Amino acid sequence: MTSPLALYIHWPFCISKCPYCDFNSHVRENVDQEMWRDALLADLAHEAALAPGRKLTSIFFGGGTPSLMRPETVEALIGAAERHWGFAPGIEITLEANPSSVEAARFADLALTGVNRVSLGLQALDDAALAFLGRAHSLSEGLAALDVAQSVFARASFDLIYARPDQTAAAWETELRRALSFGTEHLSLYQLTIEPGTRFAALAAKGELPETDPDRAADLFELTRAITTEAGLPAYEVSNHARPGEESRHNLTYWRYGDYLGIGPGAHGRRLGTVSIRRKKPENFLSAVARNGHGIESEDALTPETRATEALLMGLRLEEGVDLAAISTATGVNELVDEAAAARLADHGLVARDATRLTVTPAGMLVLDRILAEIVL
């Protein structure tokens, strides 16, 4: 079987400000779709010339607000990708979308372009929580968008944010069980985190947003896993849950450290041992494409040690863990983990070793960042 090759297409524009991303300078009411289509197609062609001879296993349209791309633009990019690489059987083509009525009205046309999976940023099943999270959609609008998505796309997923201030375990259980009742086969469930430079960070600095108590966060994490497992959507990654066979194939390529290509402003890629980074500011990206035929800002070969470290950091997020022998073979690095630390963590039930496979146990997932810091050389 051909190794997975994923394509990420970044559409940088939003129609409203977001309280926890750094693309607020990219809010646009009007976008020259033809100009951007041509620029992205040129960037795509350049990437195809650097990674020929393989078939794509997934395409992911992210952003930004990619669901506001014209269907003609999406269709042109999917068609070009198929011409450049060809598609593996059962290719997954995902588009991120906000659950607004404006975007939901486009879903049927987007499904006709070849998009077969949608990822909705629902984020909460409560209007007060949505207002706190800075979302523009209401709960009723979000649920209506989910209904449309499920009717026109082959697969649908949505995300929720929990461990919100003052959210009790009982309230989260009620919300999660309601989410599971909608019948989607995949859920992304994230604990609220405070990232530097966001509105939440500013609120926390002023004492207006209390930090989540670690014990409370752990209790909610364990409750989440118990409920989703009971419902037949167990965790396959720290924050992602799916019915077996419905995992995000695109994200699995990232976590299994497969090759992925990134085009569009700010997109990153890992291609044949090289990391590529596109220019982030839309105007600079367009200028670079006009000048060079691509939007690459930097391209650097990764050392074997860096590749091995990245493979471990990504793979240990997965319930399946990592095959240490396979990583050594792929990178040429033989000493991958601190064996003494691994043995100590295994004694505490936080990691498990089976032949060459290393996995983080459910108990270890609660302190994953600490485990990674201790175990990865």
GIHUJO-V49737 format. One record per residue. RES is the residue in one letter. SS is DSSP state (hx for helix, st for strand, lp for the rest). Layout:
BEGIN
res=RES ss=SS
res=RES ss=SS
END
This chain:
BEGIN
res=M ss=lp
res=T ss=lp
res=S ss=lp
res=P ss=lp
res=L ss=st
res=A ss=st
res=L ss=st
res=Y ss=st
res=I ss=st
res=H ss=st
res=W ss=st
res=P ss=lp
res=F ss=lp
res=C ss=st
res=I ss=lp
res=S ss=lp
res=K ss=lp
res=C ss=lp
res=P ss=lp
res=Y ss=lp
res=C ss=lp
res=D ss=lp
res=F ss=lp
res=N ss=hx
res=S ss=hx
res=H ss=hx
res=V ss=st
res=R ss=lp
res=E ss=lp
res=N ss=lp
res=V ss=lp
res=D ss=lp
res=Q ss=hx
res=E ss=hx
res=M ss=hx
res=W ss=hx
res=R ss=hx
res=D ss=hx
res=A ss=hx
res=L ss=hx
res=L ss=hx
res=A ss=hx
res=D ss=hx
res=L ss=hx
res=A ss=hx
res=H ss=hx
res=E ss=hx
res=A ss=hx
res=A ss=hx
res=L ss=hx
res=A ss=lp
res=P ss=lp
res=G ss=lp
res=R ss=lp
res=K ss=lp
res=L ss=st
res=T ss=st
res=S ss=st
res=I ss=st
res=F ss=st
res=F ss=st
res=G ss=st
res=G ss=st
res=G ss=lp
res=T ss=lp
res=P ss=hx
res=S ss=hx
res=L ss=hx
res=M ss=lp
res=R ss=lp
res=P ss=hx
res=E ss=hx
res=T ss=hx
res=V ss=hx
res=E ss=hx
res=A ss=hx
res=L ss=hx
res=I ss=hx
res=G ss=hx
res=A ss=hx
res=A ss=hx
res=E ss=hx
res=R ss=hx
res=H ss=hx
res=W ss=hx
res=G ss=lp
res=F ss=st
res=A ss=st
res=P ss=st
res=G ss=st
res=I ss=st
res=E ss=st
res=I ss=st
res=T ss=st
res=L ss=st
res=E ss=st
res=A ss=st
res=N ss=lp
res=P ss=lp
res=S ss=lp
res=S ss=hx
res=V ss=hx
res=E ss=hx
res=A ss=hx
res=A ss=lp
res=R ss=lp
res=F ss=hx
res=A ss=hx
res=D ss=hx
res=L ss=hx
res=A ss=hx
res=L ss=hx
res=T ss=lp
res=G ss=lp
res=V ss=lp
res=N ss=lp
res=R ss=st
res=V ss=st
res=S ss=st
res=L ss=st
res=G ss=st
res=L ss=st
res=Q ss=st
res=A ss=lp
res=L ss=lp
res=D ss=lp
res=D ss=hx
res=A ss=hx
res=A ss=hx
res=L ss=hx
res=A ss=hx
res=F ss=hx
res=L ss=lp
res=G ss=lp
res=R ss=lp
res=A ss=lp
res=H ss=lp
res=S ss=lp
res=L ss=hx
res=S ss=hx
res=E ss=hx
res=G ss=hx
res=L ss=hx
res=A ss=hx
res=A ss=hx
res=L ss=hx
res=D ss=hx
res=V ss=hx
res=A ss=hx
res=Q ss=hx
res=S ss=hx
res=V ss=hx
res=F ss=lp
res=A ss=lp
res=R ss=st
res=A ss=st
res=S ss=st
res=F ss=st
res=D ss=st
res=L ss=st
res=I ss=st
res=Y ss=st
res=A ss=lp
res=R ss=lp
res=P ss=lp
res=D ss=lp
res=Q ss=lp
res=T ss=lp
res=A ss=hx
res=A ss=hx
res=A ss=hx
res=W ss=hx
res=E ss=hx
res=T ss=hx
res=E ss=hx
res=L ss=hx
res=R ss=hx
res=R ss=hx
res=A ss=hx
res=L ss=hx
res=S ss=hx
res=F ss=lp
res=G ss=lp
res=T ss=lp
res=E ss=lp
res=H ss=st
res=L ss=st
res=S ss=st
res=L ss=st
res=Y ss=st
res=Q ss=st
res=L ss=lp
res=T ss=lp
res=I ss=lp
res=E ss=lp
res=P ss=lp
res=G ss=lp
res=T ss=lp
res=R ss=hx
res=F ss=hx
res=A ss=hx
res=A ss=hx
res=L ss=hx
res=A ss=hx
res=A ss=hx
res=K ss=lp
res=G ss=lp
res=E ss=lp
res=L ss=lp
res=P ss=lp
res=E ss=lp
res=T ss=lp
res=D ss=lp
res=P ss=hx
res=D ss=hx
res=R ss=hx
res=A ss=hx
res=A ss=hx
res=D ss=hx
res=L ss=hx
res=F ss=hx
res=E ss=hx
res=L ss=hx
res=T ss=hx
res=R ss=hx
res=A ss=hx
res=I ss=hx
res=T ss=hx
res=T ss=hx
res=E ss=hx
res=A ss=lp
res=G ss=lp
res=L ss=lp
res=P ss=lp
res=A ss=st
res=Y ss=st
res=E ss=st
res=V ss=lp
res=S ss=lp
res=N ss=st
res=H ss=st
res=A ss=st
res=R ss=lp
res=P ss=lp
res=G ss=lp
res=E ss=lp
res=E ss=lp
res=S ss=lp
res=R ss=hx
res=H ss=hx
res=N ss=hx
res=L ss=hx
res=T ss=hx
res=Y ss=hx
res=W ss=hx
res=R ss=lp
res=Y ss=lp
res=G ss=lp
res=D ss=st
res=Y ss=st
res=L ss=st
res=G ss=st
res=I ss=st
res=G ss=lp
res=P ss=lp
res=G ss=lp
res=A ss=lp
res=H ss=st
res=G ss=st
res=R ss=st
res=R ss=st
res=L ss=lp
res=G ss=lp
res=T ss=st
res=V ss=st
res=S ss=st
res=I ss=st
res=R ss=st
res=R ss=lp
res=K ss=lp
res=K ss=lp
res=P ss=hx
res=E ss=hx
res=N ss=hx
res=F ss=hx
res=L ss=hx
res=S ss=hx
res=A ss=hx
res=V ss=hx
res=A ss=hx
res=R ss=hx
res=N ss=hx
res=G ss=lp
res=H ss=lp
res=G ss=lp
res=I ss=st
res=E ss=st
res=S ss=st
res=E ss=st
res=D ss=st
res=A ss=st
res=L ss=lp
res=T ss=lp
res=P ss=hx
res=E ss=hx
res=T ss=hx
res=R ss=hx
res=A ss=hx
res=T ss=hx
res=E ss=hx
res=A ss=hx
res=L ss=hx
res=L ss=hx
res=M ss=hx
res=G ss=hx
res=L ss=lp
res=R ss=lp
res=L ss=st
res=E ss=lp
res=E ss=lp
res=G ss=lp
res=V ss=st
res=D ss=st
res=L ss=hx
res=A ss=hx
res=A ss=hx
res=I ss=hx
res=S ss=hx
res=T ss=hx
res=A ss=hx
res=T ss=hx
res=G ss=lp
res=V ss=lp
res=N ss=lp
res=E ss=lp
res=L ss=lp
res=V ss=st
res=D ss=lp
res=E ss=hx
res=A ss=hx
res=A ss=hx
res=A ss=hx
res=A ss=hx
res=R ss=hx
res=L ss=hx
res=A ss=hx
res=D ss=hx
res=H ss=lp
res=G ss=lp
res=L ss=lp
res=V ss=st
res=A ss=st
res=R ss=st
res=D ss=st
res=A ss=lp
res=T ss=lp
res=R ss=st
res=L ss=st
res=T ss=st
res=V ss=st
res=T ss=lp
res=P ss=hx
res=A ss=hx
res=G ss=hx
res=M ss=hx
res=L ss=lp
res=V ss=lp
res=L ss=hx
res=D ss=hx
res=R ss=hx
res=I ss=hx
res=L ss=hx
res=A ss=hx
res=E ss=hx
res=I ss=hx
res=V ss=st
res=L ss=lp
END
